[in-house]
Amino acid sequence: KIARSLQAEIAALAAQIAAEDNDHQACLSAWEQANHLDPDSAEHLGGFLLALIDNNRLGEAETQFSEQPINPEKLPYQPARLLYVRATLAFHSGDLNKARLLAGQTLDSLRQVTELASAGALLDLQLPIKLARLFMSIGLPREAIKTVRLALEHYPGSVDATTIMAKSLLSAGQLDHALQYAHIAVGLAPDRIDLRNTLAEMLEVAGNWQSAYEERAAILEKQANPAVSDLHHFASCALRAGRPEETIQVCQNLLSEGKNDGIALAIYARAIAEQGSIQDALDILEQTIEDNPTQKDIWLALADIYSRYQQGESIQRVIETLNAATKAVPEDAELWLALGEAYLGENSPTQALPALRNARNLLEPTIDGVIEQTCLSRVALRLGQTLQQLGHLEGARRGAPGERRAAAEELNDRAAVTQAGLLAPAGQLAAPVPRLPLTATPAEVIARLAAEGGSAALLIGPDGGAVGLVTAGDLARRGGATAYAAMSAPVRTLPPDASLAAAADAMASARIGRLVVEADDGPRLLTAAHLIDALRTGPGQLVAAAARADQGELAGIRRRLDAWMASLARVRIDPELAAAEGSRVADAVLARCIALAIAELGEPPAPCAFLCVGSQGRNELLPGGDQDNALVFADGADPRWFRAFASDVVARYHAAGWPRCHGGCHAGEARWCQTLTAWRANLGAFSLFALLLTIVMLVWARAWKDLLVLLWLSYVLLSLRVFYWWHILVPMTWIAAPARRELVRAVRIAFFVTVTSLVLKETLAPTWLLQLYRPG
């Protein structure tokens, strides 16, 4: 048995080596042998199933997983490979919730392995990379980032890990950091064309056309026979970088080969239009459409030239062209998006809405496609603007609660979140920017960027004014003895109260990816990454982030929630719905605090329930609200454990941004952390007082004089004060002021007199009470 176990380990090691060489068939054979030699090993079973999935044999993987028994006594926790296999199978079967849960458990298992392993002992580099790609497929890019960081801690020079980190950061909306990792990946493997293509696409998304042009040129130089797609990308990028002559030359070479290259023809038409030959460009495109109306690039180029160069009825010509295009090529999302944007340009949101919805339905989330991700963001932005103009968010307010929730589910990420995010002040999201003198060296700039985590540095002139911006990429491409030689100038600025939508327009018009916001505390940097993050920030994303956040990350969720809620004042959205969404995020954060406390203290020794009361309990929690909660646990349990547990949860929730109730109405207080029997007794007493109050209010004709009314109400309120229920029912804190002993004695006497007068049926009703009982 020992010999077979050793042979199985050798086969597993051979499988990992084959996986690193991308030899999937050899990897599968080795894992199959390891699983055959040691069938009791869940680790080997996981590797075998993972290899089946890599070879696109999902059906066999599912069959093997269901047929091969696993001894639970030999499996104290499921290894990462096996959990990943289960997550992948759940994803392919369409069960996204189960896939997300199992993927999270896989990440936890990987963390356990890496915590126990010594440096460099992470056995399988491919597993965290595969898990990161799965996280991106199920819409959890921030979890993908955490996963790749585990791999980079042990394999900092891994090209694959660095590349997937760049893609994960891009999916999470962190464009600047994604560019940094893309640059590193290219530096680690400068001959890999796919890495250079990824970097060039990110530079194009950032609006840095000159740098993208240089990268596209390097891609062509490294290929003896460049791919046609690479030539297309170079020609398009050269045109956007202000080099139409090069564009025309490349396109003419492609067209001279006699192929029906619609992409090259569209780019060529744009280039000659840029040089002034507008009618020639229109003639070429119109003739091509007559011959072959199914080429979307020709339609887009024709609409673009009409829009940019034709006067008078240009917008109508654009709409007619794109309407014809969507009929000829109905399955293309870019055409529907362009049509929707054209209708918005004509101030026709009613016509724009169905076009944008078609674009949204045709686009699918993607892992590797940089351009596709950008297109998704554009669709979300335009759809949100359209819905706002049509008043759909206001319409949600008029519906029943169920209809309002359904509308919110449809509009939440697509409209309200988009509008709320992009209408937020730019100064609220802009980040601090390092400032250095013009004489700073490249080494000094890079050291400051590394120390402060920024993406660019601001160079300051002798008069204290900003002269230019410089990034690490600028220094690497342009060189020079000083940062001044590599900087971009002039610096474009915005006032701090300008919206992110205004910043997006400024970046698009200037074809740049960074702006400086003149904030009160000094200049701050706003990048395209902030704009993308604004599109992706909303309650749904915050709830998902809270479910996997560490304690230190929970405060960041509160800050993002406050920014989102603050910007809702400028969007027509139901306040009740906004409060409900804020409460939903708070519930997710509190649930995470409870989970973290249990992870530290262990499972509760008896059944218990954590209750939310106050505004959070009513689903009405707004910014500035505190925490009101309670803990109920089973009779006979040790109260010391539960009070320590409640105090831990309350402290975590407080640190996350929801402060403790000033009146002490939270589970950290002993009176709010009691057994089930104690709570029943408290609520029973409160119910009795409420019942008596109701009886008195109903028997108006048998009432009391004004003084007795005030004394009776005072007694009720003081009784409520004992159990702190006043804090939930009434906001007037003066009611809870400590009473003198004489006052307590007086209200008890008043209570006795009141009950006696009711029993004797004495009519003691004051004038004002009779007026209420008998109107008029």
C-alpha positions in Angstrom: 0.0 0.0 0.0 2.9 2.3 0.8 4.5 1.6 -2.6 1.2 2.3 -4.4 0.8 5.6 -2.5 4.4 6.7 -3.4 3.7 5.8 -7.1 0.5 7.8 -6.9 2.4 10.8 -5.6 5.0 10.5 -8.4 2.2 10.3 -11.0 0.6 13.4 -9.4 3.9 15.3 -9.6 4.2 14.3 -13.3 0.6 15.5 -13.9 1.5 19.0 -12.4 4.6 19.2 -14.6 2.5 18.3 -17.7 -0.1 21.0 -16.7 2.6 23.7 -16.6 3.7 22.6 -20.1 0.0 22.9 -21.2 0.1 19.2 -22.2 -3.5 18.5 -21.2 -3.5 14.9 -22.5 -0.4 13.9 -20.6 -1.8 15.6 -17.5 -5.0 13.7 -17.8 -3.2 10.3 -18.2 -1.0 11.0 -15.1 -3.9 12.1 -12.9 -5.9 9.1 -14.0 -3.0 6.8 -13.0 -2.6 8.6 -9.6 -6.3 8.2 -8.9 -6.2 4.5 -9.9 -3.2 3.9 -7.6 -4.7 5.7 -4.6 -8.5 5.8 -5.0 -9.0 6.9 -1.4 -7.2 10.2 -2.0 -9.6 13.1 -2.5 -6.7 15.2 -3.7 -5.9 12.8 -6.6 -9.6 12.5 -7.4 -9.8 16.3 -7.6 -6.8 16.4 -9.9 -8.2 13.7 -12.2 -11.6 15.4 -12.4 -9.9 18.8 -13.1 -7.9 17.2 -15.9 -11.2 15.9 -17.4 -12.7 19.4 -17.3 -9.5 20.8 -19.0 -10.0 18.3 -21.8 -13.7 19.4 -22.2 -15.0 16.1 -20.9 -17.5 17.5 -18.5 -19.9 14.6 -18.7 -17.2 12.1 -17.7 -16.1 14.4 -14.9 -19.7 14.6 -13.5 -20.1 10.8 -13.8 -16.8 10.1 -12.0 -17.6 12.6 -9.3 -21.0 11.0 -8.6 -19.8 7.3 -8.8 -16.5 7.4 -6.9 -17.2 7.3 -3.2 -15.2 9.5 -0.8 -14.6 8.3 2.8 -15.6 11.3 5.0 -13.4 10.0 7.9 -10.3 10.4 5.6 -11.4 13.8 4.4 -11.5 16.3 7.3 -11.9 19.1 4.8 -12.4 18.9 1.0 -9.2 19.8 -0.8 -9.1 22.8 -3.1 -9.1 20.8 -6.3 -12.2 18.8 -5.5 -14.1 22.0 -4.4 -13.0 23.7 -7.6 -14.4 20.8 -9.6 -17.7 21.0 -7.8 -17.8 24.7 -8.5 -17.0 24.3 -12.2 -19.7 21.6 -12.6 -22.2 23.8 -10.8 -21.3 26.7 -13.1 -21.7 24.6 -16.3 -25.0 23.3 -15.0 -26.3 26.8 -14.6 -26.5 26.9 -10.8 -24.6 30.2 -10.3 -25.4 30.5 -6.6 -24.0 27.1 -5.8 -21.0 27.8 -8.1 -20.3 31.1 -6.2 -20.5 29.3 -2.8 -18.2 26.5 -3.8 -15.8 28.9 -5.5 -15.6 30.8 -2.2 -14.9 27.6 -0.3 -12.2 26.7 -2.8 -10.5 30.1 -2.1 -10.7 29.4 1.7 -9.2 26.0 1.2 -6.3 27.5 -0.9 -5.7 30.1 1.9 -5.4 27.2 4.4 -2.9 25.5 2.2 -0.8 28.6 1.6 -0.8 29.5 5.3 0.5 26.1 6.2 3.0 25.9 3.4 6.5 27.4 3.5 7.4 30.1 0.9 7.4 28.7 -2.6 5.6 25.5 -1.6 2.3 26.2 -3.4 2.1 22.9 -5.3 -0.2 23.8 -8.1 0.1 27.2 -9.7 -2.6 26.4 -12.3 -5.4 25.9 -9.7 -5.5 29.5 -8.4 -5.4 30.8 -12.0 -8.3 28.5 -13.0 -10.2 29.6 -10.0 -9.6 33.2 -10.8 -11.0 32.7 -14.3 -14.0 30.9 -12.8 -14.6 33.9 -10.4 -14.6 36.2 -13.4 -17.0 34.0 -15.2 -19.5 34.1 -12.3 -19.2 37.8 -11.9 -16.9 38.1 -8.9 -13.8 39.9 -10.2 -12.6 41.0 -6.7 -12.5 37.4 -5.5 -10.4 36.7 -8.6 -8.0 39.3 -7.6 -7.6 37.8 -4.1 -7.1 34.4 -5.7 -4.3 35.5 -8.0 -2.6 37.3 -5.2 -2.1 33.9 -3.5 -0.4 32.6 -6.6 1.8 35.7 -6.9 2.9 35.5 -3.3 4.5 32.1 -4.1 5.3 32.7 -7.8 5.9 36.4 -8.3 7.6 35.8 -11.7 4.7 33.9 -13.2 3.6 35.3 -16.5 0.2 33.6 -16.4 -0.6 34.8 -12.9 0.5 38.3 -13.8 -1.7 38.3 -16.9 -4.8 37.0 -15.2 -4.2 39.6 -12.5 -4.3 42.3 -15.1 -7.5 40.9 -16.6 -9.1 40.5 -13.1 -8.3 44.1 -12.2 -9.8 45.3 -15.5 -13.0 43.3 -14.8 -13.1 44.9 -11.4 -12.9 48.4 -13.0 -9.3 49.1 -11.8 -7.9 50.1 -15.2 -4.8 51.9 -13.9 -3.7 48.9 -11.8 -4.6 46.5 -14.7 -2.3 48.5 -17.0 0.6 48.2 -14.5 0.3 44.4 -14.4 -0.1 44.2 -18.2 3.1 46.2 -18.5 4.8 43.7 -16.1 3.5 40.7 -18.0 4.9 42.1 -21.3 8.2 42.8 -19.5 8.3 39.2 -18.3 7.5 37.7 -21.7 8.2 40.4 -24.4 7.9 37.9 -27.3 4.3 36.8 -26.4 2.0 38.5 -28.9 -1.1 37.8 -26.9 0.2 39.8 -23.9 1.1 42.7 -26.1 -2.4 42.7 -27.6 -3.9 42.7 -24.2 -1.8 45.7 -23.2 -2.6 47.5 -26.4 -6.3 47.0 -25.9 -6.1 48.3 -22.3 -4.2 51.4 -23.5 -6.9 52.0 -26.1 -9.6 51.7 -23.5 -7.7 54.3 -21.4 -7.6 56.6 -24.3 -3.8 56.6 -24.5 -3.7 56.2 -28.3 0.0 57.2 -28.8 1.2 54.5 -26.4 -1.3 52.0 -27.9 0.1 52.9 -31.4 3.6 52.2 -30.2 2.6 48.8 -28.8 0.7 47.9 -32.0 3.8 48.7 -34.0 5.9 46.5 -31.7 3.5 43.6 -32.3 4.0 43.9 -36.1 7.7 44.2 -35.8 7.9 40.9 -33.8 6.0 38.9 -36.6 7.5 38.0 -40.0 4.0 37.5 -41.3 1.6 39.5 -39.1 -1.9 38.2 -38.7 -4.6 40.2 -40.5 -6.4 41.0 -37.3 -3.1 42.6 -36.0 -2.9 44.7 -39.1 -6.5 45.8 -38.6 -5.8 46.8 -35.0 -2.7 48.7 -36.0 -4.4 50.6 -38.8 -7.3 51.6 -36.6 -5.0 52.7 -33.7 -2.8 54.7 -36.1 -5.8 56.6 -37.3 -6.9 57.4 -33.7 -3.3 58.4 -32.9 -3.4 61.0 -35.7 -1.4 59.0 -38.4 -3.9 58.6 -41.2 -1.1 58.2 -43.8 0.1 55.0 -42.2 -3.5 53.8 -41.9 -4.1 54.3 -45.6 -0.9 52.5 -46.5 -1.7 49.4 -44.4 -5.3 49.2 -45.6 -4.3 49.6 -49.3 -1.8 46.7 -48.8 -4.6 44.5 -47.3 -7.1 45.5 -50.0 -4.6 44.9 -52.8 -4.5 41.2 -52.0 -8.0 40.9 -53.5 -9.8 39.6 -50.4 -13.2 40.9 -49.4 -11.9 42.7 -46.3 -14.7 44.8 -45.0 -12.8 45.8 -41.8 -9.9 47.2 -43.8 -12.2 49.0 -46.2 -14.1 50.6 -43.3 -10.9 51.8 -41.7 -9.6 53.0 -45.1 -12.8 55.0 -45.7 -12.5 56.7 -42.3 -8.8 57.6 -43.0 -9.5 59.2 -46.4 -12.4 61.1 -44.8 -10.0 62.4 -42.2 -7.9 63.7 -45.0 -10.8 65.5 -46.6 -12.0 63.0 -49.2 -15.4 62.7 -47.6 -17.5 62.1 -50.7 -15.0 59.4 -52.0 -15.3 57.7 -48.6 -19.1 57.7 -48.7 -19.2 56.4 -52.3 -16.9 53.5 -51.4 -19.0 52.5 -48.3 -22.4 52.9 -50.1 -21.2 50.8 -53.0 -19.9 48.1 -50.7 -23.2 47.9 -48.8 -25.0 47.4 -52.0 -22.8 44.5 -52.8 -22.7 43.0 -49.4 -25.0 44.5 -46.7 -24.0 42.1 -43.9 -20.7 43.7 -43.0 -21.3 45.6 -39.7 -18.0 47.5 -39.9 -19.0 49.1 -43.2 -22.3 50.3 -41.7 -20.6 51.7 -38.6 -18.1 53.6 -40.7 -20.8 55.0 -42.9 -22.8 56.2 -39.9 -19.6 57.7 -38.3 -18.7 59.7 -41.4 -22.3 61.0 -41.7 -22.2 62.1 -38.1 -18.8 63.7 -38.2 -18.6 65.4 -41.6 -22.1 65.9 -42.9 -24.0 69.1 -42.0 -27.7 69.8 -41.7 -29.7 66.5 -41.6 -26.7 64.4 -40.5 -28.3 62.9 -37.4 -31.3 61.8 -39.4 -29.0 60.2 -42.0 -27.2 58.4 -39.2 -30.4 57.0 -37.8 -31.7 55.9 -41.2 -28.3 54.2 -41.9 -28.2 52.4 -38.5 -31.9 51.3 -38.8 -31.1 49.7 -42.1 -27.9 48.1 -40.6 -29.9 46.5 -37.7 -32.3 45.0 -40.2 -29.4 43.6 -42.3 -27.3 42.4 -39.3 -29.8 42.0 -36.4 -27.6 40.0 -34.1 -24.8 42.6 -33.7 -24.8 44.4 -30.4 -22.5 47.3 -31.6 -25.1 48.3 -34.3 -27.9 48.4 -31.8 -25.8 50.4 -29.4 -24.8 52.9 -32.1 -28.5 53.2 -33.0 -29.5 53.8 -29.4 -26.8 56.5 -29.0 -28.0 58.2 -32.3 -31.5 58.4 -30.9 -30.2 59.9 -27.7 -28.3 62.4 -29.8 -31.6 63.4 -31.3 -33.2 63.6 -27.8 -35.5 60.6 -28.6 -35.1 58.3 -25.5 -38.4 56.4 -26.3 -36.8 55.2 -29.6 -33.4 54.7 -28.0 -34.7 52.4 -25.2 -35.6 49.2 -27.3 -32.3 49.6 -29.3 -30.2 49.7 -26.1 -32.1 46.8 -24.6 -31.4 44.8 -27.7 -27.7 45.6 -27.3 -27.7 44.6 -23.7 -29.4 41.3 -24.4 -26.9 40.5 -27.2 -23.8 41.2 -25.1 -22.4 38.5 -22.9 -19.9 38.9 -20.0 -16.4 38.0 -21.1 -13.2 37.2 -19.4 -10.6 38.0 -22.0 -12.3 40.6 -24.2 -11.2 44.1 -23.2 -13.2 45.7 -25.9 -16.3 43.7 -25.1 -16.1 44.7 -21.5 -15.9 48.4 -22.5 -18.9 47.9 -24.8 -20.9 46.5 -21.8 -20.0 49.6 -19.8 -21.2 51.9 -22.6 -24.5 50.0 -22.9 -25.0 50.3 -19.1 -24.3 54.1 -19.2 -26.6 54.9 -22.1 -29.4 52.6 -20.9 -29.3 54.4 -17.5 -29.4 57.8 -19.1 -32.4 56.7 -21.3 -34.4 55.3 -18.4 -33.8 58.5 -16.3 -35.0 60.7 -19.2 -38.1 58.6 -19.6 -38.8 58.8 -15.8 -38.8 55.0 -15.3 -37.2 55.4 -11.9 -40.0 57.7 -10.9 -42.5 55.1 -12.2 -41.1 52.6 -9.8 -42.3 54.7 -6.9 -46.0 54.5 -8.0 -46.1 50.7 -8.1 -47.0 48.2 -5.4 -44.1 47.0 -3.2 -43.8 43.8 -5.2 -43.9 45.7 -8.5 -41.4 48.2 -7.1 -39.0 45.5 -6.1 -39.3 43.9 -9.6 -38.6 47.2 -11.2 -35.7 47.7 -8.9 -34.2 44.4 -9.8 -34.3 45.3 -13.5 -33.1 48.9 -13.1 -30.8 48.6 -10.1 -27.5 47.9 -11.8 -28.5 49.1 -15.3 -30.0 52.5 -14.4 -30.1 53.7 -10.8 -26.6 52.5 -10.1 -25.2 53.9 -13.4 -26.8 57.3 -12.9 -26.1 57.5 -9.2 -22.5 56.6 -9.8 -21.8 58.9 -12.7 -23.6 61.9 -11.2 -21.4 61.7 -8.1 -18.9 64.5 -7.7 -15.6 63.8 -9.3 -13.7 65.0 -6.2 -15.4 62.3 -4.1 -13.7 59.4 -5.9 -10.5 61.1 -7.1 -7.4 59.7 -5.4 -4.4 61.6 -3.9 -1.6 62.1 -6.4 2.1 62.3 -5.6 3.7 65.7 -6.3 7.3 66.0 -7.3 9.5 68.8 -8.7 10.3 69.1 -12.4 13.9 67.9 -11.7 12.8 64.6 -10.3 14.5 61.5 -11.8 12.6 58.5 -13.1 13.9 56.5 -10.1 12.4 59.0 -7.7 9.1 59.0 -9.5 8.9 55.2 -9.5 9.8 55.0 -5.8 7.0 57.5 -4.9 4.5 55.6 -7.0 5.5 52.3 -5.4 5.3 53.8 -1.9 2.0 55.6 -2.3 0.3 53.1 -4.7 -0.5 55.7 -7.3 -0.7 55.4 -11.1 0.8 58.8 -12.0 2.7 61.6 -10.4 2.1 65.4 -10.8 5.2 67.5 -11.7 5.2 70.9 -10.0 6.9 74.0 -11.5 8.9 76.6 -9.6 5.7 78.7 -9.1 3.9 75.8 -7.4 1.6 75.1 -10.4 1.1 71.8 -12.0 3.1 71.4 -15.2 2.5 67.8 -16.3 1.7 64.2 -15.4 4.0 61.3 -15.7 3.3 57.5 -15.3 5.6 54.5 -15.0 4.6 53.6 -18.6 5.7 57.0 -19.8 9.1 56.6 -18.2 9.6 53.1 -19.6 8.6 54.2 -23.2 10.1 57.6 -23.5 13.1 57.4 -21.1 15.2 60.5 -20.3 17.3 61.7 -17.4 14.4 63.5 -15.7 10.7 62.8 -15.4 10.1 66.1 -17.2 11.3 64.6 -20.5 8.7 61.8 -20.3 5.7 63.8 -18.9 2.4 64.5 -20.6 1.4 68.2 -20.7 -0.6 70.3 -20.3 -2.5 69.1 -17.2 -6.3 69.1 -17.7 -8.2 70.0 -14.6 -11.8 69.8 -13.3 -13.5 71.5 -10.3 -14.3 69.2 -7.4 -18.0 69.5 -7.8 -18.0 68.4 -11.5 -19.8 65.1 -12.0 -18.1 61.9 -13.2 -20.3 62.1 -16.3 -18.6 65.5 -17.1 -15.2 64.0 -16.5 -16.1 61.2 -18.9 -17.0 63.7 -21.6 -13.8 65.7 -20.9 -11.6 62.5 -21.2 -13.4 61.4 -24.4 -13.1 64.8 -26.1 -9.4 65.1 -25.2 -8.6 61.4 -25.8 -6.9 61.1 -22.4 -7.3 58.7 -19.5 -6.5 61.0 -16.6 -7.7 64.3 -15.2 -6.6 66.4 -12.1 -9.4 67.5 -9.8 -8.7 70.8 -7.9 -10.0 69.7 -4.5 -9.9 71.8 -1.3 -7.1 69.6 0.1 -5.0 69.8 -3.0 -5.0 68.3 -6.5 -6.3 64.7 -6.8 -6.1 62.3 -9.7 -9.2 61.0 -11.5 -8.7 58.2 -14.0 -10.8 56.1 -16.4 -10.7 53.4 -13.8 -12.8 55.5 -11.5 -15.4 55.9 -14.2 -15.5 52.2 -14.8 -15.8 51.5 -11.1 -18.7 54.0 -10.9 -20.5 51.9 -13.5 -20.0 48.7 -11.4 -20.7 50.1 -7.9 -24.2 49.4 -6.6 -26.0 47.5 -3.9 -25.8 44.2 -5.7 -22.0 44.5 -6.0 -21.6 45.6 -2.4 -23.7 42.7 -1.1 -21.5 40.3 -3.1 -18.4 42.0 -1.9 -19.5 41.9 1.8 -20.1 38.2 1.6 -16.4 37.5 1.1 -14.8 40.6 2.7 -12.2 40.6 5.4 -12.8 42.7 8.5 -10.5 45.5 7.1 -12.5 45.6 3.8 -15.9 46.1 5.4 -15.3 49.8 6.1 -14.6 50.4 2.4 -18.0 48.9 1.6 -19.6 51.5 3.9 -17.7 54.3 2.2 -18.8 53.1 -1.2 -22.4 52.7 0.0 -22.4 56.3 1.4 -21.1 57.6 -1.9 -23.8 55.8 -3.8 -26.5 56.9 -1.5 -25.3 60.6 -1.5 -25.5 60.7 -5.3 -29.1 59.4 -5.3 -30.3 62.9 -4.4 -29.5 63.8 -8.0 -31.4 60.8 -9.5 -35.2 60.4 -9.5 -35.4 57.2 -7.5 -37.9 56.1 -4.8 -36.5 57.1 -1.4 -38.1 54.1 0.2 -36.3 51.9 -2.4 -33.0 53.6 -1.7 -33.4 53.0 2.1 -34.3 49.4 1.4 -31.2 48.9 -0.7 -29.1 50.6 2.0 -30.6 48.2 4.6 -29.8 45.2 2.3 -26.1 46.1 2.2 -26.1 46.7 6.0 -27.7 43.3 6.5 -24.9 41.7 4.3 -22.2 43.5 6.3 -23.7 42.4 9.6 -24.0 38.8 8.4 -20.4 38.9 7.5 -19.5 40.3 10.9 -21.4 37.4 12.5 -19.5 34.9 10.3 -16.2 36.4 11.2 -17.0 36.3 14.9 -18.0 32.7 14.7 -14.8 31.9 12.8 -12.8 33.4 15.7 -14.9 32.2 18.7 -16.3 28.9 17.3 -19.8 27.7 16.7 -22.4 28.9 19.2 -22.9 26.3 22.0 -26.7 26.6 21.8 -29.3 27.9 19.3 -29.5 31.7 19.0 -30.9 34.4 16.8 -29.4 37.9 16.0 -32.2 40.4 15.6 -32.1 43.8 13.8 -34.5 46.4 15.2 -35.0 50.1 14.7 -34.5 51.6 11.2 -32.5 48.6 10.0 -35.2 46.2 11.2 -37.8 48.3 9.3 -35.7 48.3 6.2 -35.3 52.1 6.4 -31.6 52.5 7.2 -30.2 55.7 5.7 -26.8 57.3 5.8 -26.0 58.4 9.4 -28.0 55.6 11.0 -26.5 53.6 13.8 -27.0 49.9 14.8 -29.9 48.7 16.8 -29.9 45.0 17.4 -30.4 42.2 20.0 -29.4 38.6 20.6 -31.8 35.8 21.8 -30.3 32.5 22.9 -31.7 29.3 24.3 -32.5 28.9 28.0 -29.8 27.1 30.0 -26.9 28.2 27.8 -23.9 30.0 29.3 -24.7 33.7 29.0 -21.0 34.6 29.2 -20.2 33.1 25.8 -23.1 34.8 24.1 -22.4 38.2 25.6 -18.8 37.9 24.5 -20.0 36.8 21.0 -22.5 39.7 20.9 -19.9 42.2 21.9 -17.5 40.9 19.2 -20.2 41.3 16.5 -21.2 44.8 17.7 -17.6 45.9 17.7 -17.0 44.5 14.2 -20.1 46.2 12.9 -19.0 49.4 14.6 -15.6 49.2 13.0 -17.3 48.6 9.6 -19.0 52.0 9.8 -22.3 51.4 11.6 -21.8 53.0 15.1 -23.2 51.7 18.3 -26.6 53.1 19.3 -26.0 56.1 21.6 -28.8 54.9 23.8 -27.2 51.5 24.4 -29.8 49.6 22.3 -27.5 47.0 20.9 -26.6 43.4 21.6 -23.4 44.4 23.4 -25.5 45.5 26.3 -26.7 42.8 28.8 -30.3 43.9 28.6 -30.3 43.4 24.8 -28.6 40.0 25.1 -30.9 37.6 27.0 -32.4 34.1 27.0 -35.7 33.4 25.2 -37.5 33.3 28.5 -36.2 36.6 29.6 -37.2 38.2 26.3 -40.7 36.8 26.6 -41.0 38.3 30.0 -39.9 41.7 28.9 -42.2 41.6 25.8 -45.1 40.4 28.0 -44.7 43.4 30.3 -44.5 45.7 27.4 -47.6 44.1 25.8 -49.6 44.6 29.0 -48.7 48.3 29.2 -49.6 48.7 25.5 -52.9 46.9 26.0 -53.8 49.2 29.0 -52.9 52.2 26.9 -55.1 51.0 24.1 -58.1 50.5 26.4 -57.8 53.9 27.8 -57.6 55.5 24.4 -60.7 53.7 23.2 -62.9 54.5 26.3 -62.9 58.2 25.5 -66.1 59.0 27.4 -64.6 57.5 30.6 -61.5 59.6 30.4 -59.7 61.8 33.0 -58.7 65.3 33.6 -55.7 66.9 31.8 -53.4 66.3 34.7 -54.2 62.7 35.0 -53.7 62.2 31.3 -50.2 63.6 31.5 -49.3 61.6 34.6 -50.7 58.4 33.1 -48.7 58.9 29.8 -45.6 59.7 31.9 -46.0 56.4 33.8 -46.3 54.4 30.5 -43.3 56.2 29.1 -41.2 55.6 32.2 -42.2 51.9 32.1 -41.1 51.8 28.5 -37.9 53.5 29.6 -37.1 50.5 31.8 -36.9 48.2 28.8 -35.6 50.9 26.4 -38.4 50.4 24.0 -38.9 54.1 23.9 -35.8 54.2 21.6 -37.6 52.1 19.0 -40.9 53.8 19.1 -40.2 57.5 19.6 -37.1 59.5 18.7 -37.4 62.1 21.5 -34.5 61.3 23.8 -35.7 63.7 26.5 -38.3 61.2 27.5 -35.6 58.9 28.8 -34.3 61.5 31.3 -33.9 60.0 34.8 -36.9 60.7 37.0 -36.8 61.6 40.7 -38.2 59.1 43.2 -41.1 61.4 44.0 -42.1 61.6 40.4 -42.2 57.8 40.1 -44.4 57.7 43.3 -46.7 60.3 41.9 -47.3 58.6 38.5 -48.0 55.3 40.3 -50.7 57.1 42.4 -52.0 58.7 39.2 -52.3 55.2 37.7 -54.2 53.9 40.7 -56.6 56.9 40.5 -57.1 56.5 36.8 -58.0 52.9 37.1 -60.4 53.6 40.0 -62.2 56.3 38.1 -62.7 53.9 35.2 -64.1 51.2 37.5 -66.5 53.7 39.1 -67.5 54.9 35.7 -66.9 58.5 36.6 -67.1 60.9 33.7 -64.0 63.1 34.0 -63.4 63.8 30.4 -61.6 67.1 29.7 -63.0 69.5 27.0 -60.2 69.0 24.5 -60.6 65.2 24.7 -64.4 65.4 24.1 -63.7 67.5 21.0 -61.5 64.7 19.6 -64.1 62.1 20.4 -67.1 64.1 19.0 -65.8 66.2 16.0 -67.8 69.4 15.5 
